[in-house]
Each structure stands twice: as C-alpha cells, then as structure tokens.
Amino acid sequence: RILHDADLIVFVTSADRPFSESEKTLLQTSIKSYRKRVVLVINKMDVLERQQGEDHGDVTKKRVEDYVVEHAGDLLGARPVVI
C-alpha cells in the first residue's frame, strides 16, 4: 500500500552485492508494476575505494555502476539515468 501512494521510490542496493535475489524479486514484482519514478542508490561505494588500492576503486566502481544500469533496465523496463 505504501508503494501505491508514493510519488517517488528510493531503492538502495549495495555495491558489494548489487541486486541480490530478494532485491530483484522486489523490483520485478512490486516496484515495476507501480510504474513510479525510481531513484537507484548504490550504497557502500567507499568500501570499494578502500579495497582497490591505487586507482581508488575506479575500475571496480565503474563495473558496479554498469552492472546496476544494465540490470535496472531489465528489471524495471527502463534504463536509469546515472548522476
């Protein structure tokens, strides 16, 4: 009921495990059906910075971002805008 009344949905996924199975299910079954505006937030990107050394995790962060964009399009039926 809450999603039905929402003007905007903020969906947070983790950089170390983006779109877990339960998150995919939620996106496909609940959020997609409401056709609301969805803001995707990738949490814990700073963890990737600390783990990756000299490039500050830039390559890994880009890979995670690309994964989220690609799969969000599949899960929600629209390609998200990345800010």
N, C-alpha and C positions, 0 to 999 in steps of 0.2 A: 504494500500500500504506500509505503514511503516513496519508492521509486516512481510510482504513478504520479504523485503530486510534485515531484522535483522538477525544477526548471533546468538544472544542471547537475550532472553526476561527476564527482571527482573520484576516479578509480586509481588506487595506488598499488603498484606492483614492485617487487624487489629486484634490484639489479643483479643480485647473486642468484636469483631463481625467478626470472620473469615469466609470468603467465603459468603458474602452477596449474595442475589439472582442475583443482577446485575453482580457481580464478577463471579458467577457460569455460568451465561449465556455467558459472555465474554470468559471464559476458554473453555466452551464446543463448542461454535460456531466459534470463531475466532482463538484462540491460538492453540487449539488441531489440527485443520485442517492444520496448517502450519508445524507441526512436527519439531519444533525448540527446541533448548535447552532452558529450562525454569528454572530460579532460583526463588524460592519462598522465600519471606522475610516476617517474621511475625513482624509487627511493634507494638509498644506500650507494649512490654513485661514488661517494667519498671513500667507501671501502675498497672499491676498485682502484682508486688512485694510490692508496697506501700499499696495495699488494703488487702493483705492477712496476715499480721502480722508476727508472729514468724518464720514460715517456709519460709519467704521471697517469698511466692507465688509459691514455687517449685511444689507443687501438682497441682495447677491450671495451671502453665506454661506447665507442662508435659501433662496435659489433652488437652490443646490447641494445643500443638505440635502434639499429637497423632491424634487429630481431623483433622488437616491440612494434615498430611501424609496420613491418610485413605481416605479423600475426594479428595485429589490431585490425588491419584491413580485412583479413579473412574472418575474424571473429565478429566484427561489428558491421561489416558490409561497406565500410568507407575508410579511405586512407586518412590517417590523422595528420594534422599539421604539427610540425615539430618547431618548438620555440627554444 
